Amino acid sequence: MATRLDEIDVQLLNELQQDADRSNLELARLVGLSPAATLNRVRRLKKSGVIRHVIAKLDPAEAGFPLQVYVSARLGRHDPRADLAFQKAVLAMPQVIAADWVAGEIDVMMLIVARDVAELQHVLTQLSFKGAQRLTTLLRLQEIKGTSPLPLTPET
């Protein structure tokens, strides 16, 4: 069940989605609460799971990863043990920066970064060894729209 969000929660979350590096004092000023009340609300939103992580979003190319590819995988077997083995392999690969189980003609969609073609080839080979029967690789050319803030509205 989703956490109920009031107008101030939504304001706080929208501000944090725009810039998670804001100080508590600045957040308090922006939403019109005391710093203590603001801190308590942010802590509650973290504890409830609405805020999962506060992270810095890096530019992969600037950080030394010029190759960014989307890789879809179809697994050779579909049973809990095979799924878990593949999932563990993906979680252990730092080059796989995002991965989701999906429904449809493929089983897994991943975003992979690499320093060069050799590193990408190594990652793809490892995925094959861990159960990926069919891998389709799509080279990411240019970002059109990055991960955007959720379009939050207060509960009525």
C-alpha positions in Angstrom: 0.0 0.0 0.0 1.3 3.4 -0.9 2.3 5.9 1.8 -0.2 8.8 2.1 1.5 12.1 1.1 0.2 15.5 2.2 0.9 18.8 0.5 4.1 19.4 2.5 5.4 15.9 1.9 4.9 16.4 -1.8 6.7 19.8 -1.6 9.6 18.2 0.2 9.9 15.3 -2.2 9.7 17.6 -5.2 12.5 19.8 -3.8 14.6 16.7 -3.0 14.0 15.3 -6.5 15.3 18.5 -8.0 18.3 18.8 -5.8 18.9 16.1 -3.1 22.0 18.0 -1.9 20.0 20.8 -0.3 20.6 21.4 3.4 17.8 20.8 5.9 17.8 24.5 6.6 17.2 25.3 3.0 14.5 22.7 2.7 12.7 24.1 5.7 12.8 27.6 4.3 11.4 26.3 0.9 8.4 24.4 2.4 7.7 26.8 5.3 8.5 24.5 8.2 10.9 24.6 11.1 14.2 22.8 10.5 13.3 20.2 13.2 9.9 19.5 11.6 11.5 19.3 8.2 14.1 16.8 9.4 11.4 14.7 11.1 9.3 14.6 7.9 12.3 13.6 5.7 13.3 10.9 8.2 9.7 9.6 8.1 9.7 9.5 4.3 13.0 7.6 4.4 11.7 5.1 7.0 8.5 4.5 5.1 10.5 3.7 1.9 9.2 6.6 -0.2 12.8 7.9 -0.3 14.9 4.8 -1.1 18.3 6.4 -1.6 19.9 9.8 -1.8 22.6 9.6 -4.5 24.7 11.7 -6.9 23.9 11.1 -10.5 27.1 10.8 -12.5 27.8 11.3 -16.2 29.1 7.9 -17.4 31.1 9.3 -20.3 32.8 12.0 -18.1 33.5 9.3 -15.5 35.4 7.1 -18.0 32.6 4.9 -19.4 32.1 6.0 -23.0 30.2 2.8 -23.9 26.6 2.7 -22.6 24.4 -0.1 -23.9 21.0 -1.5 -23.3 21.0 -5.2 -23.3 18.0 -7.4 -23.3 18.3 -11.0 -22.2 16.2 -14.1 -22.7 17.1 -16.8 -20.3 17.6 -20.4 -21.3 15.7 -21.8 -18.3 12.8 -20.5 -16.4 12.9 -21.9 -12.8 13.5 -20.2 -9.5 17.1 -21.6 -9.2 18.1 -20.4 -12.7 16.5 -17.0 -12.1 18.3 -16.6 -8.8 21.7 -17.6 -10.3 21.3 -15.1 -13.1 20.1 -12.4 -10.7 23.1 -12.9 -8.4 25.5 -12.7 -11.4 23.9 -9.4 -12.5 24.1 -8.0 -9.0 27.8 -8.9 -8.8 28.7 -7.1 -12.1 29.5 -3.4 -11.4 29.2 -2.6 -15.1 25.5 -3.5 -15.0 24.2 -0.2 -13.6 20.4 -1.0 -13.9 18.5 -4.2 -14.5 14.9 -5.2 -14.4 12.9 -8.4 -14.8 10.3 -7.6 -17.5 7.4 -9.4 -19.1 7.2 -10.0 -22.9 9.5 -11.5 -25.4 12.6 -10.9 -23.1 13.2 -11.7 -19.5 15.6 -9.0 -18.4 16.5 -5.5 -19.5 19.8 -4.0 -18.4 21.8 -0.8 -18.8 25.5 -1.6 -19.0 28.5 0.7 -19.0 32.0 -0.2 -20.3 35.4 1.5 -20.7 35.9 -0.2 -24.1 34.6 -3.0 -26.4 36.8 -5.6 -24.6 35.2 -4.8 -21.3 31.7 -5.0 -22.8 32.5 -8.3 -24.5 33.7 -9.7 -21.1 30.4 -8.6 -19.5 28.3 -10.1 -22.3 30.3 -13.4 -22.1 29.7 -13.6 -18.3 26.0 -13.0 -18.8 25.9 -15.9 -21.3 27.7 -18.2 -18.9 25.1 -17.4 -16.2 22.1 -18.4 -18.3 21.4 -15.7 -20.9 20.6 -17.6 -24.0 19.9 -14.6 -26.3 21.4 -11.2 -25.7 20.4 -8.2 -27.8 22.6 -5.1 -27.5 21.5 -1.6 -28.3 24.2 1.1 -28.3 23.0 4.2 -26.4 23.9 7.2 -28.6 22.5 10.2 -26.7 20.2 10.8 -23.8 16.9 12.4 -24.7 15.4 12.5 -21.2 17.1 11.2 -18.1 15.4 9.8 -15.1 12.8 12.5 -14.2 11.1 13.4 -11.0 7.9 11.5 -10.2 4.8 13.7 -10.9 3.6 13.8 -7.3 0.4 15.2 -6.0 -1.0 15.3 -2.4 -3.5 12.7 -1.3 -7.0 14.1 -0.8 
